[in-house]
Amino acid sequence: MAKGTFDYLVFNAQKKVTRALSKQLEDVSRGMRKGARRAISRTLTTAQKETSKVVREELVLKAGDVKERIDKEILDSFEGRLVVRDRRIELAKFGRPAMVKGRGARKGGVTVKVYRKKGRMFIPEAFIAKGTRSGRFHVLKREGRDRFPIYIKYGPSLATVANKHLAKIVAKTEPVFAKNLEREINFYLSKL
């Protein structure tokens, strides 16, 4: 009986040690998942800033207009992605649209500085007007000879510009991810 009781106590001790070890391993696993998630989030923030910077090197836009179209998505503990929404930006947000009066056979239009390394872009028969609902200025153009319909003119796609410079963005953010992940692992291991 004593032997059975002793075995029972040893078995319980082993069970307790096993539970404690599995709990510690689970905590380590959970901590590593959290650390990986934080490292991915920080790296995506860096990639978001780098993408905004690269796009603004090519296009004449404000940082806020570009940043609001770049989203971070953390899919699970070990995967995340950066999404550049393909919604185009109005030409009125690009470098100072200006009216051009027409002379002779040439009708007027609007010029806009879209690309940093190119001259102003001329949009014939376009005009600048304040929106009735939004209160913002828009570069507009009539479709056909009638008064309506009127369409807002948009600039190039941010996703296309970002994809052109994808290798440059990846080259700058890969070392950042390794550094962030190492920092998070060291932080968690120091807490154990």
C-alpha positions in Angstrom: 0.0 0.0 0.0 2.8 2.4 0.9 4.5 1.5 -2.3 1.3 2.3 -4.3 0.8 5.5 -2.4 4.5 6.5 -3.1 4.1 5.7 -6.7 0.9 7.8 -6.8 2.7 10.7 -5.2 5.7 10.4 -7.6 3.2 10.2 -10.5 1.5 13.4 -9.2 4.8 15.1 -8.9 5.7 14.2 -12.4 2.3 15.3 -13.6 2.8 18.7 -11.8 6.3 19.1 -13.2 4.9 18.2 -16.7 2.1 20.7 -16.3 4.5 23.4 -15.1 6.9 22.7 -18.0 4.1 22.6 -20.5 2.8 25.9 -19.1 6.3 27.5 -19.3 6.7 26.2 -22.9 3.2 27.5 -23.7 4.2 30.9 -22.1 7.4 30.9 -24.2 5.4 30.0 -27.3 2.9 32.7 -26.6 5.6 35.2 -25.8 7.4 34.4 -29.1 4.2 34.8 -31.0 3.6 38.2 -29.4 7.3 39.1 -30.1 7.0 38.1 -33.7 3.8 40.0 -34.1 5.4 43.2 -32.6 8.4 42.8 -34.8 6.2 42.4 -37.9 4.2 45.5 -36.9 7.3 47.6 -36.4 8.7 46.4 -39.7 5.5 47.2 -41.5 5.5 50.7 -40.0 9.1 51.1 -41.4 7.9 49.8 -44.8 4.9 52.1 -44.7 7.2 55.1 -44.2 9.7 53.9 -46.8 6.9 53.4 -49.3 5.5 56.8 -48.7 9.0 58.3 -49.1 9.6 56.5 -52.4 6.3 57.5 -53.8 6.8 61.2 -52.8 10.2 61.2 -54.4 8.4 60.6 -57.7 5.1 62.3 -57.2 4.3 65.8 -55.9 2.1 64.9 -53.0 1.8 65.5 -49.3 2.9 62.8 -46.9 -0.6 62.5 -45.3 -2.3 62.0 -48.7 0.0 59.1 -49.4 0.1 57.6 -45.9 -3.7 57.3 -45.7 -3.7 55.0 -48.7 -1.1 52.6 -47.3 -2.4 50.1 -44.8 -0.7 47.5 -42.5 -2.3 44.2 -42.2 -1.1 41.6 -39.7 -2.7 38.3 -40.8 -1.5 36.1 -38.0 1.4 35.8 -35.6 4.0 35.1 -38.3 2.7 37.0 -41.3 1.9 40.5 -42.2 1.6 42.6 -45.4 1.5 46.2 -46.6 -1.4 47.1 -48.8 -1.3 50.2 -51.1 -4.8 51.0 -52.0 -5.3 51.6 -55.7 -7.8 54.4 -55.2 -6.4 57.3 -57.2 -5.8 60.8 -55.8 -7.5 63.8 -57.3 -5.3 66.1 -59.4 -6.2 69.0 -57.2 -4.0 67.5 -54.4 -0.9 67.5 -56.6 1.4 70.5 -56.9 -0.7 73.6 -57.3 -3.1 73.3 -60.2 -3.3 76.5 -62.3 -5.7 77.7 -65.0 -4.4 78.5 -68.4 -6.4 80.8 -70.7 -6.8 79.8 -74.3 -5.6 81.8 -77.3 -6.9 81.6 -80.8 -7.9 78.1 -81.7 -6.5 76.6 -78.5 -8.9 76.3 -75.7 -7.9 76.9 -72.1 -7.2 74.2 -69.5 -5.4 73.4 -66.3 -1.7 72.7 -65.7 -0.7 70.5 -62.7 2.8 69.5 -61.5 2.3 65.7 -61.0 5.8 64.2 -61.3 8.8 65.8 -59.6 11.2 65.2 -62.5 8.9 66.3 -65.2 7.3 69.6 -66.2 3.7 70.6 -65.5 1.1 68.4 -67.1 -1.5 70.3 -69.3 -5.1 69.0 -69.3 -7.0 70.7 -72.2 -10.5 72.0 -71.6 -10.3 71.3 -67.8 -11.2 73.9 -65.2 -10.9 74.3 -61.4 -14.1 74.6 -59.3 -15.1 74.4 -55.7 -17.2 71.3 -54.8 -20.7 72.1 -53.6 -20.8 69.4 -51.0 -17.2 69.0 -50.0 -16.1 72.6 -50.2 -12.7 71.5 -51.7 -11.3 72.5 -55.0 -11.3 70.0 -57.8 -9.8 69.7 -61.3 -12.9 69.0 -63.5 -13.5 68.3 -67.2 -16.7 68.1 -69.2 -17.4 65.0 -71.2 -18.6 66.0 -74.6 -19.9 69.4 -75.6 -22.9 69.6 -73.1 -22.8 71.2 -69.8 -23.1 67.9 -68.0 -21.6 65.3 -67.1 -18.6 66.7 -65.4 -15.8 64.4 -64.1 -13.1 64.9 -61.5 -9.7 64.2 -62.9 -7.3 61.9 -61.1 -3.5 61.4 -61.0 -1.5 58.2 -61.4 -2.0 55.1 -59.3 0.1 55.0 -56.1 0.2 51.2 -56.3 1.8 51.4 -59.7 4.4 53.8 -58.5 5.1 51.8 -55.3 5.4 48.5 -57.4 8.1 50.2 -59.6 10.3 50.7 -56.5 9.4 47.4 -54.7 12.9 46.1 -54.7 14.2 49.2 -53.1 11.6 49.1 -50.4 12.2 45.4 -49.6 16.0 46.0 -49.5 15.6 48.7 -46.8 13.0 46.8 -44.7 14.4 43.2 -44.6 17.4 44.1 -42.3 15.0 46.0 -40.1 12.8 42.9 -39.6 15.8 40.8 -38.5 16.8 43.5 -36.0 13.3 43.9 -34.7 12.8 40.2 -34.3 16.1 39.8 -32.5 15.2 42.6 -30.2 11.8 41.1 -29.3 13.3 37.7 -28.7 16.0 39.1 -26.4 13.4 41.1 -24.5 11.2 38.1 -23.9 14.1 35.9 -22.9 15.3 38.5 -20.4 11.9 38.3 -18.7 12.2 34.5 -18.1 
